[in-house]
């Protein structure tokens, strides 16, 4: 799980990168933090998808619509 402090640091590094640039150590830190964020996001998404249950009525309970012929007036 990614903490608020880590997200804050990711944002700080992104702003610094846009303004004055990053040192080699900061680029590596940014890379590690971003990977941790992406991995946590994927893990959370997988957990949500695993909890999804598709519910469908059994075959005998399904309502079969009857086709109704419509008489046309001539």
Phi, psi and omega in degrees: 000140181264130182275167177297325180295321179293319178296319177299318180293321177302314180295319178301314180295323179295317179294319180294322179299319180289328185271298186242351181096167183243152172281171180299320180294320180292322176298319178293318177299317179298318179298315180294315180295318179297319179297318179297319180295314180297317179297319179294320178298313180297318180298317179296317180297316178299319180297319178295317180294326179293335180275352180286132179238125179270123183249129179221139181294145176300157185306318184287342181268351181290142180271125179264122180282133178272140176279129181250125179278133180259126178278134178262141179273133178243000000 
